[in-house]
Amino acid sequence: MQTFKLFTGLTGAVLLATNALSANGASAQEPVEISISCGAVGVELELCQEGADAWAEKTGNTVSLVSTPNSTTERLALYQQLLSAGAKDIDVFQIDIIWPGILGSHFIDLAPYSGGVEDKHFEAIVSTNTIDGELKAMPWFTDAGVLYYRKDLLEQYGHDVPETWAQLTDIARDIKEQERAAGNDGFWGFVFQGRAYEGLTTNALEWLDAYGAGTIVDADGEVTVNNPQAVEALTMVSGWVGDIAPEGVLNYAEEEARGVFQSGNAAFMRNWPYAWSLGNSEDSPIKGKIGVAALPKGGENGQHTGTLGGWNLAVSRYSEHPEEAADLAMYLSSQAEQRRRAIKGAYNPTINALYSDDEVLAANPFFGELHSTFVNAVARPSEVVGRSYNRVSNAFWNATHSVLSGAVGADEALEGLEGSLNRIKRGGW
C-alpha cells in the first residue's frame, strides 16, 4: 500500500503530520511507513512509485511519496527548511549531486548499511557523496547535459551534426528560417534552460568549459571565471535570444524546453538524458526523428563537454526508522532497480557494468556512444566551496541571465561576478 503527499511550496512546509505508526509506538519489528521525496520531471515520479511499491511488497512496510518542486533551487530551499527544523516526516531524501556538502550534516552514514556495494558505482560520484569519511548518500542516477537534434531536418536541409557552437548557431538559424518560410511560424532553432536558476548554471558551465574557460572557481578555491575565454563564450550565447532561441527561453527550465522540442518546434535542444524516452514515446510527434550527441565544442581547439548532474538518496538523521529507510535507499539504488529505470525512463545508471548491458543499450543507444561524456562530465565547484555553493551558483546564474537578456555585456557581467564571488570567498568557502 502506498500513500501520496504533495509539497509544492515553502509556506507551512515544516508543519507536517507526524508519522502515525511512530505516534502509536510501533516497534521495529512491526511494519512501518517510510516517506521518500521524489522528483516529478518526466516519468521520474512514476518510476519512483513503482520502485517504492516493489520494496513495500518485499518488506511488508508502506511508503509515502512526497512530491517536491521540480526547480532544484526551490527544492533545496524546501529541504533546508525541513531539515533545519528537524522534521521527521521525510525519511529518504532525493538530493542533487551538488548538495552533500550543503545538507550532509542532516544525513546518516549509509556505509554500515551498504555492504560495500558502493564500490560498484562510479568512484567520482561516491566521492562527492562522501563527507568527512561518511557516505551521506547512495548514487541513484547520473546525468550530463547532451544535445538533442532532429535527424530528419538535418538530413532534409543538408546539414551534419554540429561540432562547434558556432556551427550550431548557423545551422539552427538556417533550419529555422527555412521551416518558417515553409509555413511553420512557431519554429525555433535551439532551446535550452535559460531561467535564472540552477539549470542555467549547468548550461553556462558547459559553455565555459567548451571554450576552456574553467569552472567558475578552481580546485584551489580561486575565483577564475573572469577570463577571455569566458567572455568569448558568453558573448557567443548573448546573440541567441530572439534569433535562434525564443525570448521565452529566458524562463525555460527542463520541461519547458522539452515541450517546445517534443512538439516539433525546435531543431536542437540541450537537456538531460531523461528526455530521450519521452521524445520517443508513442504519442510524441517526433518519435524516431531524434538524435543525441555530445554538446558542441567552443571551437576547433575547444572540447565537447557536459555538466555532471544526477541524484542520490540520503537518509535523514531525524528519521524514526533509519534502518528501514536505509534499506529502501539501498533497494532503489541497486543494480536491478537502476537497470529497470534505465530501460524504461532513460535514467543513466551510476553502475559501470550497466553500460555494457544489451537491453539497456538497446533502449538507449547513446549511452554507449556518449559513455565518456557521462564519465568525464565537468563538475560544478560544490566540493570546493562547500556550504557557499548555493550563493556562488546564484551569483553565476544571475550574471549569465543578465547577459542572455541583453542587460549587460559579457565582459561587464563577468567583472561584476568576479567581485561578488570574491566577497563570498572572504566570508569563507
LINJOVEN-V679398 format. One line per field, one symbol per residue. ss: DSSP state (H for helix, E for strand, - for the rest). phi: phi as a letter, one per 20 degrees, with the letter a starting at -180 (. if undefined). burial: I if it has 9 or more other ideal C-beta (glycine too) atoms within 8 Angstrom, else O. Layout:
ss = ???
phi = ???
burial = ???
This chain:
ss = -EEEEE-------------HHHH---------EEEEEE-----HHHHHHHHHHHHHHHH--EEEEEE----HHHHHHHHHHHHH-------EEEEE---HHHHHHHE---HHHH--HHHHE-HHHHHH-EE--EE--EEEEEEE-EEEEEHHHHHH-------EHHHHHHHHHHHHHHHHH------EEEE------HHHHHHHHHHHHH------E-----E----HHHHHHHHHHH--E---E-HHHHH--HHHHHHHHH---EEEEEE---HHHHH----------EEEE---E---------EEEEEEEEEE-----HHHHHHHHHHH--HHHHHHHHHHH--E--EHHHHH-HHHHHH-HHHHH-HHHHH--E---HHHHHHHHHHHHHHHHHHHHHHH-----HHHHHHHHHHHHHHHHH---
phi = .cdcccddbefmfeedffgffffemfefeegcdddcecfcfmegffffgfffffffffdnedcdededgfffffffffgfffffemfefdeddedfgeegfedgfedefegfdemmfffeeggfffffedclndeebegdbdbbfcdebegffffgdmdeffecfffggffgfffgfffffeoefeecebcbedffagffgfffffffffemencmcefenefcfebgffffffffffeffndedfgfffcedgffffgffffndbecbeaeggfffffdfgeffdgmdddcbfffefageebfbaffcpccdcdffefecfffffffffffeffffffffffecmeffddggfedegfffffcgfgffdgffffdffefefffelfegffffgffffffffffenfbeffffffffgffffffffeof
burial = OIIOIOIOOOOOIOOOOOIOIIOOOOOOOOIIIIIIIIIOOIIIIOIIIIIIIIIIOOIOIIIIIIIIIIIIOIIIIIIIIIIOOOIIIIIIIIIIIIIIIIIIOOIIOIOOIIOOIIOOIIOOIIOIIIIOOIIIIIIIIIIIIIIIIIIOIIOOIOIOIIOIIOIIIOIIIIIIOIIIOOOOOOIIIIIIIIIOIIIIIIIIIIIIIIIIIIIIIIOOIOIIIIIOIIIIIIIIIIOIIOOIIIOOIIOIIIIIIIOIIIOOIIIIIIIIIIIIIIIIOOOIOIIOOIIIIIIIIIIOOIOIIIIIIIIIIIIIOIIOIIOIIIIIIIIIIIIOIIIIIIIIIIIIIIIOOIIOIOOIIOIIOIIIOIIOIIOOIIIIIIOIIIOIIOOIIOIIIIIIIIIIOOOOOIOOIIIIIIOIIIOIIOOOO
